[in-house]
C-alpha cells in the first residue's frame, strides 16, 4: 500500500464500536508491525482512507506517538498498538 513509499501499512481487523454508556465511537485494529525498521525517528502515525493518489486520500487522524522526541528506530521491529479505548475515539458533544 502507498504512493512513493512512506512505510504505509494496511490496517487489519478494523472495527468501529459505539459505546453508548460514554457516548463514544471507537476505531480499533490489529497491531501493525514494521519489521527490522531503521528509518530514523518516528513522530506521527497517520490514518488515511487511501484514494487513487495522495491528493485524493482522506486523512482520518494524525497521532502524535511521542510528543517530546519521537521514537528512534534502530533496526528492530516497531509495533503500533491500538489500545482498548481505540486509536481514535470520537465523543459526541
C-alpha positions as a printed Julia matrix, in Angstrom:
93×3 Matrix{Float64}:
   0.0    0.0    0.0
   1.08   3.57  -0.51
   2.37   6.03  -3.02
   6.1    6.77  -3.13
   6.86   4.55  -0.12
   6.38   6.3    3.21
   6.21   2.98   5.07
   2.47   2.63   4.67
   0.67  -0.39   6.08
  -2.9   -1.6    5.69
  -4.9   -1.81   8.91
  -6.38  -5.25   9.58
  -9.32  -6.34  11.71
 -10.7   -2.82  11.83
 -13.84  -2.19  13.84
 -15.94   0.81  14.76
 -17.63   0.37  18.13
 -20.38   2.5   19.61
 -20.08   2.98  23.39
 -23.47   4.34  24.42
 -22.52   4.49  28.12
 -19.72   7.0   27.47
 -21.12   8.48  24.23
 -18.08   7.39  22.2
 -17.34   5.86  18.84
 -14.01   3.99  18.8
 -11.79   2.75  15.97
  -9.76  -0.35  16.79
  -7.48  -2.57  14.69
  -4.86  -5.31  14.97
  -1.25  -4.48  15.82
   0.75  -3.14  12.87
   4.44  -4.19  12.69
   7.29  -2.67  10.74
   9.94  -5.41  10.69
  13.61  -4.52  11.16
  12.93  -0.81  10.63
  15.86   1.57  10.63
  14.39   4.77   9.23
  15.36   7.5   11.66
  12.85   8.98  14.1
   9.12   8.23  14.06
   6.97  11.04  15.4
   3.5   10.59  13.92
   1.22   7.83  12.71
  -1.33   8.94  10.12
  -4.5    7.0    9.4
  -5.95   7.62   5.95
  -8.54   6.25   3.6
  -6.38   5.72   0.56
  -7.69   7.02  -2.75
  -6.03   6.63  -6.12
  -3.36   9.27  -5.3
  -2.1   11.09  -2.19
  -4.07  14.14  -3.29
  -7.41  12.35  -3.12
  -6.69  10.27   0.01
  -8.69  11.29   3.08
  -6.81  11.96   6.34
  -8.74  10.37   9.21
  -6.31  11.02  12.07
  -2.78  12.18  12.85
  -1.5   10.52  16.03
   1.45  12.06  17.9
   3.31   8.93  19.02
   5.81  10.62  21.31
   5.22  14.37  21.74
   8.59  15.1   23.35
  11.05  13.44  20.99
   9.62  10.78  18.7
  10.83   7.18  18.67
  14.25   6.39  17.21
  14.25   3.26  15.05
  17.32   1.02  15.31
  16.78  -1.99  13.07
  14.42  -3.8   15.45
  10.72  -4.37  14.87
   8.43  -1.48  15.76
   4.8   -2.19  16.62
   1.94   0.3   16.53
  -0.65  -0.94  19.02
  -4.22   0.16  19.27
  -5.25   0.38  22.93
  -8.51  -0.98  24.28
 -10.02   2.51  24.06
  -9.25   2.62  20.35
  -6.77   4.52  18.25
  -9.42   7.14  17.66
 -12.32   7.92  19.95
 -14.97  10.44  18.93
 -17.09  11.81  21.75
 -20.45  13.32  20.98
 -20.8   16.91  22.16
